Amino acid sequence: MKKQYKIALLPGDGIGPEVIAESVALLDAIAAQSNFKFKYTEALAGGDGIDKAGDPMPPETLKICKSSDAVLLAAVGGPKWDDLTGAMRPESGLLKIRKELGVFANLRPVSVSPSFAESSPLRPAEVIGVDLLTVRELTGGIYFGKPVGNDGKEAFNTMRYTVGEIERVAKVAFEKARKRRNKVTSVDKANVLEVSRLWRDTVKRLHAEEYSDVELNHMYVDNAAMQMVIRPRQFDVILTENLFGDIISDVSATLGGSLGLLPSASIGGRVGLFEPVHGSAPDIAGQGKANPTAMILSTAMMLEELGELQAATAIRHGVSAAMGGNARTGDLWHEGYRRVSTSEMGKLIREETLNHLHPSDSK
């Protein structure tokens, strides 16, 4: 009897429904050749949740997500809801679900193959071979610290971390590094901030006690941002807090030339949250122009966290093979390539994935 995974689907807004449909088609194709299958439950999120339930992350959605094995979230937001404030903004639903699921580590991998180096804003010679992972603390820091306020004359936020919060995300970074090139760069602002001094001291102590086999370097965030565009290949795993991670991971996202290529995973709780880095791109929604690759690679990260390593590897091979050809969605297209739609790119990746997946290789 096949093992069954319960997957919550949050298509959200804009191009979200289009790209998540390609992930579902791929998962079904993989399941047909594997000893596992998927049961999907679709739920409201973002602007879609506001329009239909008056909440960017309705209670029913949270209930569905918490009872699932994983959550696939496509994209939320758009100009339609820009005038909303506070808890009614579509993006506030993201903070809510992260807190409710207890996910505290955000993983953003970036790799640049020769076929995509030409799309980078940097010189191809500087980005070919980039393979880095940003591990960003997700539920603490200045985005969540108290007190916070704005009386119209003065506004303030509070950056706050505990040793326990720092230790748990640092462990994720060190463990990931052990499976990669065994190097962690911890990014902080310890020359200015007390919080960063605690961060650095805690990471150094944990490294000495449990992870001395991993190379550890420390870098100020301003220097890290500069190094990202000067010598990005020096990085393996970047460990940093919430605000700095938000900035650094977005800088790294530009290296490959398109947000449509970049996945992410938020882990640490019982249920992981997997979503592309890109937004809802309402200007191209419903036109078949979206690049489904980031959503599909987020799905590969989901399968890896579920323990289906062969399937995850097959997807990454499938993406690499499909992208190695001359087909490009609009975000990456230029003269000499064949422009394809969202569904056409999804089909190409699906076919290449299945070429790398054999029933005897699955669990």
C-alpha positions in Angstrom: 0.0 0.0 0.0 1.3 3.4 -1.0 2.3 5.9 1.7 0.1 9.0 1.6 1.2 12.5 2.3 -1.3 15.2 3.1 -0.4 18.4 1.3 -2.1 21.8 1.9 -2.3 23.9 -1.2 -2.5 27.7 -0.9 -2.6 29.1 -4.4 -3.1 32.6 -3.2 -3.1 35.5 -5.7 -1.9 36.6 -9.1 0.2 33.9 -10.8 -0.1 31.6 -7.7 -2.8 29.3 -9.1 -0.9 28.9 -12.4 2.4 27.9 -10.9 1.0 25.7 -8.1 -0.9 23.7 -10.7 2.4 22.8 -12.4 3.7 21.5 -9.0 0.6 19.4 -8.5 0.9 17.9 -12.0 4.5 17.1 -11.3 3.8 15.5 -7.9 1.0 13.4 -9.5 3.4 12.2 -12.3 6.1 11.3 -9.7 3.5 9.5 -7.5 2.5 7.3 -10.4 6.0 5.9 -10.5 6.6 5.8 -6.8 5.5 4.0 -3.6 3.9 7.1 -2.2 1.0 9.4 -3.2 -0.5 12.7 -2.3 -3.8 14.0 -0.9 -4.4 17.7 -1.5 -6.5 20.1 0.3 -6.8 23.6 -1.2 -7.3 26.6 1.1 -7.6 30.4 1.0 -4.7 32.7 1.6 -3.6 36.3 0.9 -5.9 38.6 -1.0 -8.0 35.6 -2.0 -8.6 34.9 1.7 -9.5 38.6 2.3 -12.0 38.6 -0.6 -13.7 35.3 0.3 -13.3 35.1 4.0 -12.3 38.5 5.3 -8.9 37.2 6.5 -5.6 36.8 4.7 -5.0 33.6 6.6 -8.5 32.3 7.7 -8.8 30.0 10.8 -9.9 27.1 8.5 -6.7 27.5 6.4 -4.6 27.3 9.6 -6.5 24.2 10.7 -5.9 22.5 7.3 -2.2 23.4 7.3 -1.6 22.2 10.8 -3.2 18.8 10.0 -1.1 18.4 6.9 2.3 16.9 6.3 3.5 20.0 4.4 2.2 23.3 3.0 2.8 24.5 -0.6 2.2 28.3 -0.8 2.4 30.0 -4.2 2.1 33.8 -3.8 0.1 36.4 -2.1 -0.6 40.1 -2.5 -1.2 42.6 -5.3 -2.2 46.3 -5.9 -5.9 45.4 -5.3 -5.2 45.2 -1.6 -2.5 47.8 -1.3 -4.7 50.2 0.7 -5.3 47.7 3.4 -3.3 48.1 6.6 -2.0 46.0 9.5 -3.5 42.5 10.0 -5.7 42.9 6.9 -2.7 43.1 4.4 -2.3 39.9 2.4 1.4 39.7 3.5 0.4 39.7 7.2 -1.0 36.2 6.6 2.6 35.0 5.9 3.7 36.1 9.3 0.7 34.5 10.9 1.1 31.1 9.3 4.8 31.1 10.1 4.1 31.7 13.7 1.2 29.2 13.9 3.3 26.4 12.2 6.3 27.2 14.5 8.7 27.4 11.6 11.8 29.3 12.6 14.4 28.7 9.9 14.0 30.0 6.3 16.1 28.2 3.7 16.9 30.0 0.4 19.2 28.2 -1.9 20.7 29.9 -4.9 22.7 28.2 -7.6 23.8 29.6 -11.0 24.5 27.2 -13.9 26.4 28.3 -17.0 23.2 28.4 -19.0 21.8 31.1 -16.7 24.9 33.1 -15.9 24.2 35.3 -19.0 21.0 36.4 -17.3 22.7 37.7 -14.2 23.3 41.4 -13.6 26.9 40.4 -12.7 29.6 39.2 -15.1 29.1 35.6 -16.0 32.6 34.7 -14.8 31.7 35.9 -11.3 28.5 33.9 -10.9 29.0 30.6 -12.7 29.2 27.9 -10.1 27.5 29.9 -7.3 25.9 27.5 -4.9 24.9 29.0 -1.6 22.2 28.6 1.0 20.9 31.4 3.3 19.5 30.2 6.6 17.5 33.0 8.0 15.9 33.1 11.5 12.3 33.7 10.8 10.2 34.3 14.0 12.3 36.6 16.1 14.3 39.8 15.7 13.0 43.3 14.9 9.9 42.0 13.0 8.5 40.5 16.1 10.2 42.2 19.0 8.2 44.2 21.6 7.6 47.1 22.3 6.7 48.5 18.9 4.8 51.7 18.2 4.1 54.8 16.1 2.3 57.9 17.5 2.8 60.0 14.4 5.8 61.9 15.9 8.0 59.0 16.9 8.1 55.3 15.8 10.1 52.4 17.2 10.7 48.7 16.8 12.6 46.4 19.0 15.3 43.9 18.0 15.3 41.1 20.5 16.7 37.6 20.5 17.2 34.9 23.2 20.1 32.4 23.3 17.7 29.6 22.6 16.3 31.2 19.5 19.9 31.8 18.2 21.0 28.2 19.0 18.2 26.5 17.3 18.6 28.3 13.9 22.4 28.0 14.1 22.1 24.3 14.5 20.1 24.2 11.3 22.8 26.1 9.5 25.6 23.8 10.8 23.7 20.6 10.0 23.0 21.9 6.4 26.7 22.8 6.0 27.7 19.3 6.9 25.8 18.0 3.9 27.2 20.7 1.6 30.8 22.1 1.6 31.1 22.3 5.4 31.4 26.1 5.7 29.2 28.6 7.6 29.4 32.4 7.4 27.5 34.0 10.3 26.3 37.5 9.4 25.7 40.1 12.1 26.4 43.7 13.2 28.3 42.9 16.3 30.4 46.1 16.1 27.3 48.1 16.8 24.4 46.1 18.1 24.1 44.3 21.5 21.8 41.8 19.9 24.4 40.9 17.4 27.1 40.5 20.1 24.9 38.0 21.8 24.3 36.4 18.3 28.0 36.1 17.6 28.9 34.8 21.1 26.2 32.2 21.0 27.2 31.0 17.5 30.9 30.8 18.5 30.1 28.8 21.6 27.8 26.4 19.8 30.4 25.9 17.1 33.1 25.1 19.7 30.9 22.7 21.6 29.2 20.8 18.8 30.3 21.7 15.3 34.1 22.3 15.4 34.4 20.2 12.3 32.6 22.9 10.3 34.5 26.0 9.1 33.0 29.1 10.7 33.5 32.7 9.7 31.9 35.9 10.9 31.0 38.8 8.7 29.3 42.2 9.2 26.1 42.5 7.2 27.3 45.6 5.2 30.4 43.7 4.2 28.4 40.6 3.4 26.1 42.5 1.1 29.2 43.9 -0.7 30.9 40.4 -0.9 27.7 39.0 -2.4 28.2 41.0 -5.5 32.0 40.9 -5.6 32.8 37.3 -4.8 29.5 35.3 -4.3 31.2 31.9 -4.8 33.0 32.3 -1.5 29.7 31.5 0.4 28.4 28.0 1.2 25.9 28.5 4.1 25.0 32.0 5.3 23.5 32.1 8.8 21.8 35.3 9.9 18.9 36.9 11.8 15.5 37.9 10.5 16.1 41.5 9.2 19.6 40.8 7.8 18.4 37.6 6.3 15.6 39.3 4.5 18.0 41.7 2.9 20.9 39.3 2.2 18.7 36.6 0.7 17.1 39.1 -1.6 20.5 40.3 -2.8 21.5 36.6 -3.4 18.3 36.2 -5.3 19.5 38.5 -8.0 22.5 36.5 -8.9 20.7 34.1 -11.2 18.9 36.8 -13.1 15.3 36.0 -12.2 13.2 35.5 -9.1 11.3 32.9 -11.1 14.1 30.4 -10.4 14.3 30.6 -6.6 12.6 28.4 -4.1 12.4 28.6 -0.3 11.5 26.4 2.6 10.5 27.4 6.2 11.2 24.6 8.6 11.5 23.9 12.3 8.0 23.0 13.2 6.1 19.8 12.6 4.8 21.0 9.3 7.1 22.8 6.8 6.0 25.7 4.6 7.4 25.7 1.0 7.1 28.7 -1.3 8.8 30.4 -4.2 10.7 33.7 -3.5 8.8 35.6 -6.2 5.7 37.6 -5.7 2.2 37.3 -7.2 3.1 39.2 -10.4 -0.5 40.4 -11.0 0.5 42.1 -14.3 1.0 38.7 -16.0 -1.5 36.7 -14.0 -3.7 34.4 -16.1 -1.6 34.9 -19.3 0.5 31.8 -19.1 3.7 33.9 -18.8 4.8 32.9 -15.3 7.9 30.9 -14.7 6.9 27.8 -12.6 10.4 26.8 -11.8 10.7 28.4 -8.4 7.4 26.8 -7.3 8.6 23.4 -8.7 12.0 23.7 -6.9 10.1 24.6 -3.7 8.2 21.3 -4.2 11.6 19.5 -4.5 12.6 21.1 -1.1 9.3 19.8 0.3 10.0 16.3 -0.9 13.5 16.4 0.6 12.2 17.4 4.0 9.6 14.6 3.8 12.4 12.2 3.2 11.7 11.4 -0.5 15.3 12.2 -1.5 15.2 10.4 -4.8 12.2 12.3 -6.0 13.6 15.6 -4.9 16.8 14.9 -6.8 14.9 13.8 -9.9 13.1 17.2 -9.9 16.3 19.1 -9.7 17.7 17.0 -12.5 14.6 17.7 -14.4 14.8 21.4 -14.0 18.5 21.5 -14.9 17.8 19.4 -18.1 14.8 21.5 -19.1 16.7 24.8 -18.5 19.7 23.4 -20.4 17.7 23.5 -23.6 16.5 26.5 -25.6 13.1 26.9 -23.9 12.6 30.0 -21.8 9.6 31.6 -20.1 9.3 35.4 -20.7 11.3 36.4 -17.6 14.4 34.8 -19.1 13.7 34.9 -22.8 16.0 36.7 -25.2 16.9 36.4 -28.9 18.0 32.9 -29.9 15.7 31.1 -27.4 12.2 29.6 -27.8 9.6 31.4 -25.7 7.3 29.0 -23.8 4.3 29.3 -21.6 3.9 28.4 -18.0 2.3 25.0 -18.8 4.8 24.3 -21.5 7.7 24.8 -19.2 6.0 22.7 -16.6 5.5 19.9 -19.1 9.2 20.0 -20.1 10.3 19.8 -16.5 7.9 17.0 -15.8 9.2 15.0 -18.8 12.8 15.5 -17.8 12.0 14.7 -14.2 10.4 11.4 -15.1 13.4 10.5 -17.3 15.5 10.6 -14.1 13.0 8.8 -11.9 12.7 5.0 -12.1 10.2 3.0 -9.9 13.0 1.0 -8.4 14.7 4.2 -7.2 11.7 5.3 -5.1 11.1 4.4 -1.5 
